[in-house]
């Protein structure tokens, strides 16, 4: 059963006007004509299933030239390659960002270790000074 209960075997229904219409194509197969007085008349087209028109739609490209088909395929492949390259670039940038963060983390850790080592060295020096005064009564 066809959509909205219409049969495809119906003849085309046409409403005409005597004024010069401005034709516009619209979606869903209707041609809308606007007259000079502002009224709109609709012409409903019904097509048979054995339509041999070269404009069958986007999904029916059987009558295209092979060079057009090849060009379309090359463009689609190039678009896909660009998407892959963008994805790889994003991953490379993320890897660089992670490597830089790791280097900065190592630098901070090394600076902290150096700070702690300096504190430890100062404490050892202080203890060494205190230890030098030990044994002064050991003259026996």
C-alpha positions as a Markdown table, in Angstrom:
| # | Residue | x | y | z |
|---|---|---|---|---|
| 1 | Unk | 0.0 | 0.0 | 0.0 |
| 2 | Unk | 1.5 | 3.3 | -1.0 |
| 3 | Unk | 2.2 | 6.1 | 1.5 |
| 4 | Unk | -0.9 | 8.1 | 2.5 |
| 5 | Unk | -3.1 | 5.8 | 0.6 |
| 6 | Unk | -2.4 | 7.1 | -2.9 |
| 7 | Unk | -2.0 | 4.7 | -5.8 |
| 8 | Unk | 0.9 | 5.2 | -8.2 |
| 9 | Unk | -1.4 | 4.4 | -11.2 |
| 10 | Unk | -3.5 | 7.6 | -10.7 |
| 11 | Unk | -3.2 | 10.2 | -13.5 |
| 12 | Unk | -1.6 | 13.5 | -12.6 |
| 13 | Unk | -4.0 | 16.0 | -11.1 |
| 14 | Unk | -3.4 | 19.6 | -12.4 |
| 15 | Unk | -4.8 | 22.9 | -11.3 |
| 16 | Unk | -4.1 | 25.7 | -13.7 |
| 17 | Unk | -4.5 | 29.4 | -13.7 |
| 18 | Unk | -4.7 | 31.9 | -16.5 |
| 19 | Unk | -2.1 | 34.2 | -15.0 |
| 20 | Unk | 1.7 | 33.8 | -15.5 |
| 21 | Unk | 2.9 | 31.7 | -12.5 |
| 22 | Unk | 6.3 | 31.8 | -10.9 |
| 23 | Unk | 7.2 | 28.1 | -10.5 |
| 24 | Unk | 9.1 | 26.8 | -7.6 |
| 25 | Unk | 10.1 | 23.2 | -6.9 |
| 26 | Unk | 9.4 | 22.0 | -3.5 |
| 27 | Unk | 10.1 | 18.8 | -1.5 |
| 28 | Unk | 7.8 | 15.8 | -1.7 |
| 29 | Unk | 7.2 | 16.0 | -5.5 |
| 30 | Unk | 4.9 | 18.9 | -5.6 |
| 31 | Unk | 5.3 | 21.9 | -7.9 |
| 32 | Unk | 4.1 | 25.1 | -6.2 |
| 33 | Unk | 3.1 | 27.9 | -8.4 |
| 34 | Unk | 2.6 | 31.4 | -7.1 |
| 35 | Unk | 0.5 | 33.8 | -9.1 |
| 36 | Unk | 0.8 | 37.5 | -9.2 |
| 37 | Unk | -2.2 | 38.0 | -6.9 |
| 38 | Unk | -0.4 | 36.0 | -4.2 |
| 39 | Unk | -2.5 | 32.8 | -4.3 |
| 40 | Unk | -0.7 | 29.5 | -4.5 |
| 41 | Unk | -1.8 | 26.6 | -6.7 |
| 42 | Unk | -0.3 | 23.1 | -6.3 |
| 43 | Unk | 0.3 | 20.6 | -9.0 |
| 44 | Unk | 0.6 | 17.1 | -7.8 |
| 45 | Unk | 2.8 | 14.8 | -9.9 |
| 46 | Unk | 2.4 | 11.0 | -9.8 |
| 47 | Unk | 4.9 | 9.0 | -11.7 |
| 48 | Unk | 4.8 | 5.5 | -13.0 |
| 49 | Unk | 7.3 | 2.9 | -11.8 |
| 50 | Unk | 8.9 | 2.7 | -15.2 |
| 51 | Unk | 10.2 | 6.2 | -15.2 |
| 52 | Unk | 13.1 | 6.6 | -17.7 |
| 53 | Unk | 14.0 | 10.1 | -16.6 |
| 54 | Unk | 17.8 | 10.7 | -16.1 |
| 55 | Unk | 17.1 | 12.4 | -12.8 |
| 56 | Unk | 16.0 | 9.4 | -10.7 |
| 57 | Unk | 17.5 | 10.5 | -7.4 |
| 58 | Unk | 20.7 | 10.2 | -5.4 |
| 59 | Unk | 20.5 | 6.5 | -4.9 |
| 60 | Unk | 20.2 | 5.5 | -8.6 |
| 61 | Unk | 23.5 | 6.4 | -10.3 |
| 62 | Unk | 23.6 | 3.5 | -12.7 |
| 63 | Unk | 23.7 | 5.8 | -15.8 |
| 64 | Unk | 26.7 | 7.9 | -14.7 |
| 65 | Unk | 29.9 | 8.1 | -16.7 |
| 66 | Unk | 32.7 | 6.0 | -15.3 |
| 67 | Unk | 35.0 | 9.0 | -15.0 |
| 68 | Unk | 32.4 | 10.7 | -12.8 |
| 69 | Unk | 32.1 | 7.7 | -10.6 |
| 70 | Unk | 35.9 | 7.4 | -10.3 |
| 71 | Unk | 36.2 | 11.1 | -9.5 |
| 72 | Unk | 33.5 | 10.8 | -6.8 |
| 73 | Unk | 35.3 | 7.7 | -5.4 |
| 74 | Unk | 38.7 | 9.6 | -5.3 |
| 75 | Unk | 37.1 | 12.6 | -3.6 |
| 76 | Unk | 35.4 | 10.3 | -1.0 |
| 77 | Unk | 38.8 | 8.5 | -0.5 |
| 78 | Unk | 40.6 | 11.8 | -0.1 |
| 79 | Unk | 38.0 | 13.0 | 2.5 |
| 80 | Unk | 38.5 | 9.8 | 4.4 |
| 81 | Unk | 42.2 | 10.2 | 4.3 |
| 82 | Unk | 41.9 | 13.8 | 5.6 |
| 83 | Unk | 39.7 | 12.5 | 8.5 |
| 84 | Unk | 42.4 | 9.8 | 9.2 |
| 85 | Unk | 45.1 | 12.5 | 9.0 |
| 86 | Unk | 43.2 | 14.8 | 11.4 |
| 87 | Unk | 42.7 | 11.9 | 13.8 |
| 88 | Unk | 46.5 | 11.0 | 13.6 |
| 89 | Unk | 47.4 | 14.7 | 14.1 |
| 90 | Unk | 45.2 | 14.9 | 17.2 |
| 91 | Unk | 46.8 | 11.7 | 18.6 |
| 92 | Unk | 50.3 | 13.1 | 17.9 |
| 93 | Unk | 49.5 | 16.4 | 19.6 |
| 94 | Unk | 48.1 | 14.5 | 22.6 |
| 95 | Unk | 51.3 | 12.3 | 22.7 |
| 96 | Unk | 53.5 | 15.5 | 22.6 |
| 97 | Unk | 51.4 | 17.1 | 25.3 |
| 98 | Unk | 51.8 | 14.0 | 27.5 |
| 99 | Unk | 55.6 | 13.8 | 26.9 |
| 100 | Unk | 56.0 | 17.5 | 27.8 |
| 101 | Unk | 53.9 | 17.0 | 31.0 |
| 102 | Unk | 56.1 | 14.0 | 31.9 |
| 103 | Unk | 59.3 | 16.1 | 31.4 |
| 104 | Unk | 57.9 | 18.9 | 33.5 |
| 105 | Unk | 56.9 | 16.3 | 36.2 |
| 106 | Unk | 60.4 | 14.9 | 36.2 |
| 107 | Unk | 62.0 | 18.3 | 36.4 |
| 108 | Unk | 59.7 | 19.2 | 39.4 |
| 109 | Unk | 60.6 | 15.8 | 41.1 |
| 110 | Unk | 64.3 | 16.4 | 40.5 |
| 111 | Unk | 64.1 | 20.0 | 41.9 |
| 112 | Unk | 62.2 | 18.6 | 44.9 |
| 113 | Unk | 64.8 | 15.9 | 45.4 |
| 114 | Unk | 67.6 | 18.5 | 45.1 |
| 115 | Unk | 65.8 | 20.7 | 47.6 |
| 116 | Unk | 65.5 | 17.8 | 50.0 |
| 117 | Unk | 69.2 | 16.8 | 49.4 |
| 118 | Unk | 70.3 | 20.4 | 50.2 |
| 119 | Unk | 68.3 | 20.3 | 53.4 |
| 120 | Unk | 69.8 | 17.0 | 54.3 |
| 121 | Unk | 73.3 | 18.3 | 53.5 |
| 122 | Unk | 72.7 | 21.4 | 55.7 |
| 123 | Unk | 71.5 | 19.2 | 58.5 |
| 124 | Unk | 74.5 | 16.8 | 58.2 |
| 125 | Unk | 76.8 | 19.8 | 58.2 |
| 126 | Unk | 75.1 | 21.1 | 61.4 |
| 127 | Unk | 75.4 | 17.8 | 63.1 |
| 128 | Unk | 79.0 | 17.5 | 62.0 |
| 129 | Unk | 79.8 | 20.8 | 63.6 |
| 130 | Unk | 78.2 | 19.7 | 66.8 |
| 131 | Unk | 80.1 | 16.5 | 66.7 |
| 132 | Unk | 83.5 | 18.3 | 66.4 |
| 133 | Unk | 83.1 | 19.6 | 69.9 |
| 134 | Unk | 82.7 | 16.2 | 71.4 |
| 135 | Unk | 85.6 | 14.6 | 73.1 |
| 136 | Unk | 87.3 | 17.7 | 74.4 |
| 137 | Unk | 87.5 | 16.2 | 77.8 |
| 138 | Unk | 89.1 | 13.1 | 76.5 |
| 139 | Unk | 92.7 | 14.3 | 77.3 |
| 140 | Unk | 93.3 | 11.7 | 79.9 |
